[in-house]
């Protein structure tokens, strides 16, 4: 869960699921905001000492973004733009610190899950999208929690090895 592509891909997927609940006029501005933020942060010099905080913020953002699927009114433009900016910032930062720039090419297209998600929602399958976003939330909460727990055998080398 520490690679650059996986957290960024899950964050982009969570954003894509949320955009599936949004009107079509929201899609283009959100994608532009996501790409601008990813490119700006992905190529910025970020101190290596921020690694743990950035991973935690990324996992919290995955969970928060996935909850947008559960909004009663769907995702509006003024909801989608901050979510896209947030996703771009943390995706770019995670990749900048722990992966290669090619991980952005792997992760960012995951936002395109909004296309099949919107189709499923149009066919009356909103519950399936809510279940998928709940799964993404659970993975993010688990990853964030594991980061905060004390080290147990099997995760890091201990003094006996």
N, C-alpha and C positions, 0 to 999 in steps of 0.2 A: 504494500500500500504506500510505499515511499517513492515509487518511481514518478517521473514527471508527467507521463501521459495519463495514467489512470485517474488521479484526482481531477485533473483538468478535463478529462473526457466525461467523468461523472458529473462534474459541474456544468459542462456544456449540455449534457443529456438532460439534466434537471431543468435547465433553462429551456431546452427544446420542448419538454413535456409541458412546461408552463405556457410557452408560446402557442402550443396546440390548442389551448383554451382561449386564446386571444383572437380578436378579429384580424382579418388579413391586412388591414392598413397598418397594423402594429408591427408586422413581421420585418419589413425592410428597415425602418429606423432602428429596431432592436438589433438586427444583424450588423448594421453599420456601426452601432455603438459597441457591440461585442468585438468586432474586428479591430476597430480603432484602439480600444483599450488593450486588447491582447498584444497588438503590435507595439504599442507605446511602452507597455510594462515588460513585455517579453524580451525586449532588447535594451532595457535600462540596466545600469549597474546596481545590483541589490547586494547589500552586505550579507555575507555568508552566515553571520551570527543571527540573522533573522529567520533562519530556516524553520525552526520549531514553531515559532509564532505564525509563520506564513502557512505551514501545513495545517495548523489548528484553525486558522481563519478560513482556509479553503474548505475544510470539512464542515465547519459551521455554515459557510455559505452554501454548500451543497444541500444541507438539510433545510436551510431557510428558503432557498430557491425552489426546492421540491414542494414546499408547503403552499406555494402560490397556486398550485393546481386545485387546492381546496378552497380558494376564495369563492364566495357565493356569486359574485358578479362576473367572474372570469378575470382575465388580465387586461387592463386598460393600458393605453400608451404611457401614462404617467406612472404606472406601476412597472411596466416592462422596461423602460429605459434605465431606471436605477438598478434593476436586476441584471440587465445586460452589462452595464458598466461594472457592477460588482463581479459578475462572472468573468469578464475580461481581465480585470485587475488581478484576481486571485489565480486564474488559469495562467496568465502570463508570468506571474511571480513564481509560482510553483515550477513551471518549466524552466524559467531562467535560473533557478537555484539547483534543481535536481535532475534536469534532463537535458536533452539536446534540442536545438531549435526545430528539428524535424518532429519532435513530439507535439508541437503546435499543429502540424499538418495532420497528425493522427487524432488529436483531441477536438479541435474546433469543428470539424465536420459532424461531430456527434450532435450538434445543435439542430441538424437537419431532421432529427426525429420528430420535429413539429409537423412535418408534412404527413407522415402516416398517422400521427396522433390526432391531427385535425380531421383526417378522414374517418378515423375510428369514432371520434366524438360526433361527427356529422351523422354517422350511422347509429347513434344512440349508445355508444359504448364508453361513456364517460367514466363509468366505474372501473373499467380496465386501465384507463390512464391514471386514475387515482390509486389503484393498486400498484402500478408500476412506480409511481412517484413515491408511494409509501415504502416500497422496497429500497429505492435510492436513499430515502431519508434514513432507513434503518442501517444501511451500509455506512453512511456518513457518520451517524451517531456512534456506531461501533468503532470506526476508525479513529474518531476524535477521542473517544473514551480510552481506547488502548494506548493512545499517546500520553494520556495523563496518569495511567496506572503505574505503580512501581514495577520495576523490571522483575520478571519471573524467569525461571530457567526455560530456555528454549528461544527466547527473544533476543538476548544479547549474551555474549560470552561472560561467564562469571569467573571468580577467582580460582576455581578448581580446574579450569581448562588450560 
